[in-house]
Amino acid sequence: MINYEDLKGFIVSTKTSKSTIYRFYAKNEELFEETRMKGRKRIFPIEHIKYFDSEIMFDENKVLRMQNQSMKNLINGLMDRESLPTRLWYLDWNYMFTVAYKLERNKNSCYRQMSGLYEMLEKKYGADTGIRLFFTSEPFSQRNGYHNHFVLQIGNKKLHDEVVSDIKDYFSYDRVDVKIYDQFKAVLFYVAKEGLVNEDWDIMGNNLKKDGLNESNSN
């Protein structure tokens, strides 16, 4: 049974404003369809509260700052031709994901989550397509714990929609943001902005040697 709140209660629960709530649903029509009308008032599923985590919602100002910074990141990053982000930038990628976990996770827990995701994808699709995943773990700025950014490449385009659906199902209790990968937005340099140290990151794939990312040169 789905529990709902009216707008006034939902504003309190999400700690946001009416305008923020309606902007969110304007950008996420599939979630808006899960809201309901009760009389003349719209009510909102309580389970949607998790989507208003301030660490994962990209308001217009944050998006604008990222867009303005992206070209600078790209130019600065490409100056170091031997850096890992630069080598990754020249490879093909399909999607960028961000996962904000409902539970408080440390870096080791995030690493296990990413490893488990890759193992699931490789087991299900590895015989049919090339798979490559590069992730980093980053601390939240407003609460304890870490979240993950990762970029993903799936060689077989016919599998893209199914893979994205599987990833959302895998993190069904968490907030997942997915975007089409855009090489010219310097996403890889953004993902690696905290540096690549120990269990903070990894590259997983079934064709890493072919991609020039074998174990000896991926560090």
C-alpha positions in Angstrom: 0.0 0.0 0.0 1.4 3.4 -1.0 1.2 6.2 1.5 0.7 9.8 0.4 1.2 13.3 1.8 -0.5 16.5 0.7 1.6 19.4 -0.6 2.0 21.1 2.7 3.2 17.9 4.4 5.4 17.0 1.5 7.2 20.4 1.7 8.0 19.8 5.3 9.2 16.2 4.7 11.4 17.1 1.7 12.6 20.4 3.3 12.1 22.1 0.0 9.7 24.6 -1.5 6.6 24.3 -3.6 8.4 25.6 -6.7 11.3 23.1 -6.2 8.9 20.2 -5.9 7.0 21.1 -9.1 10.3 21.8 -11.0 11.4 18.3 -10.0 8.3 16.7 -11.3 8.4 18.7 -14.5 11.8 17.1 -15.2 10.7 13.6 -14.1 7.4 13.0 -15.7 7.4 9.3 -14.9 7.5 10.1 -11.2 4.8 12.8 -11.6 2.5 10.1 -12.9 2.8 8.4 -9.6 1.2 11.3 -7.8 -2.5 11.4 -7.3 -5.4 13.9 -7.0 -7.5 13.7 -3.8 -10.4 15.9 -4.4 -9.0 19.2 -5.7 -5.5 18.7 -4.1 -2.6 16.7 -5.4 -0.9 14.2 -3.1 2.6 12.8 -3.3 4.0 9.3 -2.5 6.0 9.4 0.7 8.5 7.1 -0.9 9.4 10.0 -3.2 11.0 11.9 -0.3 14.3 10.1 -1.0 14.5 11.9 -4.4 14.9 15.2 -2.8 18.3 14.5 -1.3 20.1 17.8 -1.7 23.3 16.0 -2.7 21.7 14.5 -5.8 19.3 17.1 -7.0 20.9 19.3 -9.6 19.2 22.7 -9.4 19.7 25.3 -12.1 22.6 27.1 -10.4 24.6 23.9 -9.9 24.1 22.8 -13.5 25.1 26.3 -14.7 28.3 26.2 -12.6 29.2 22.8 -13.9 28.7 23.9 -17.5 30.8 27.0 -17.1 33.5 24.9 -15.4 33.5 22.0 -17.9 35.6 23.6 -20.6 38.2 24.7 -18.1 38.3 21.2 -16.7 38.6 19.7 -20.1 41.5 22.0 -21.2 43.4 21.6 -17.9 42.9 17.8 -17.9 44.0 17.3 -21.5 47.3 19.1 -20.8 48.4 15.9 -19.0 48.3 13.4 -21.8 49.4 10.5 -19.6 46.8 11.0 -16.8 44.2 8.4 -16.4 41.2 10.7 -16.9 42.7 11.9 -20.2 43.2 8.3 -21.4 39.6 7.5 -20.4 38.3 10.7 -22.1 39.5 9.3 -25.5 37.4 6.1 -25.0 33.7 5.6 -25.9 31.2 5.9 -23.0 27.4 5.8 -23.1 26.1 7.0 -19.7 27.1 8.9 -16.5 25.4 7.8 -13.3 25.3 9.2 -9.8 24.1 7.0 -6.9 23.2 8.6 -3.6 22.6 5.8 -1.1 19.7 5.9 1.3 22.0 4.2 3.9 25.2 5.8 5.2 28.0 4.0 3.4 31.8 4.3 3.8 34.3 4.0 0.9 34.6 0.2 1.3 30.9 -0.2 1.2 30.7 1.9 -1.9 33.4 -0.2 -3.5 31.4 -3.4 -2.8 28.3 -1.8 -4.3 30.1 -0.9 -7.5 31.8 -4.3 -7.7 28.5 -6.1 -7.2 26.9 -4.0 -9.9 29.7 -4.8 -12.4 29.5 -8.5 -11.6 25.8 -8.5 -12.2 26.1 -6.8 -15.5 29.0 -9.0 -16.6 27.2 -12.2 -15.6 24.1 -11.2 -17.5 25.5 -9.4 -20.6 29.2 -10.2 -20.7 28.9 -12.9 -23.4 27.0 -10.6 -25.7 28.7 -7.2 -25.4 31.7 -5.3 -24.1 31.3 -3.7 -20.7 33.4 -1.0 -19.1 32.7 0.9 -15.8 34.8 3.6 -14.2 33.7 4.8 -10.8 34.8 7.1 -7.9 33.4 7.4 -4.4 32.9 10.9 -3.1 31.9 12.2 0.4 28.6 14.0 0.9 29.0 17.6 1.8 25.9 17.9 4.0 25.7 14.5 5.7 27.9 11.6 6.6 28.8 8.8 4.1 29.8 8.6 0.5 28.1 8.4 -2.9 29.2 7.2 -6.3 29.7 8.7 -9.7 30.4 6.3 -12.6 30.6 6.2 -16.3 29.5 3.2 -18.3 30.1 1.8 -21.7 27.9 -1.0 -23.2 29.1 -2.0 -26.6 25.8 -3.4 -27.9 23.4 -0.4 -28.4 20.4 -2.8 -28.5 21.1 -3.6 -24.8 21.3 0.0 -23.5 17.7 0.5 -22.3 17.7 -2.9 -20.6 21.0 -2.3 -18.9 19.9 1.2 -17.6 16.7 -0.5 -16.3 18.7 -3.2 -14.5 21.0 -0.6 -12.9 18.0 1.4 -11.5 16.5 -1.9 -10.2 19.9 -2.8 -8.6 19.8 0.5 -6.7 16.0 0.5 -6.2 16.3 1.8 -2.6 18.6 4.6 -3.5 18.5 7.8 -5.6 19.9 7.2 -9.1 20.6 10.0 -11.6 21.5 9.0 -15.2 22.5 11.1 -18.1 23.7 10.4 -21.6 27.4 10.8 -21.7 28.7 13.9 -23.4 32.4 13.9 -24.1 32.6 17.7 -24.3 31.2 18.3 -20.8 34.4 17.0 -19.2 32.4 14.5 -17.2 35.4 12.2 -16.6 37.5 15.0 -15.1 34.5 15.9 -12.9 34.2 12.3 -11.7 37.9 12.2 -10.9 38.0 15.6 -9.3 38.7 14.2 -5.7 41.7 12.3 -7.0 42.1 8.6 -7.5 43.3 7.0 -4.3 43.1 3.4 -3.0 39.5 2.1 -2.7 38.1 5.5 -3.9 37.9 4.3 -7.5 38.3 1.5 -9.9 37.9 0.5 -13.6 36.2 -2.8 -14.4 35.6 -4.3 -17.8 35.8 -7.4 -19.9 38.0 -5.7 -22.6 40.4 -3.6 -20.6 43.5 -4.9 -22.3 42.0 -4.1 -25.7 41.1 -0.6 -24.4 44.6 0.0 -23.3 43.6 -0.1 -19.6 45.2 -3.3 -18.5 46.3 -3.6 -14.8 49.8 -2.3 -15.5 48.7 1.1 -16.8 45.3 1.8 -15.1 46.9 3.3 -12.0 
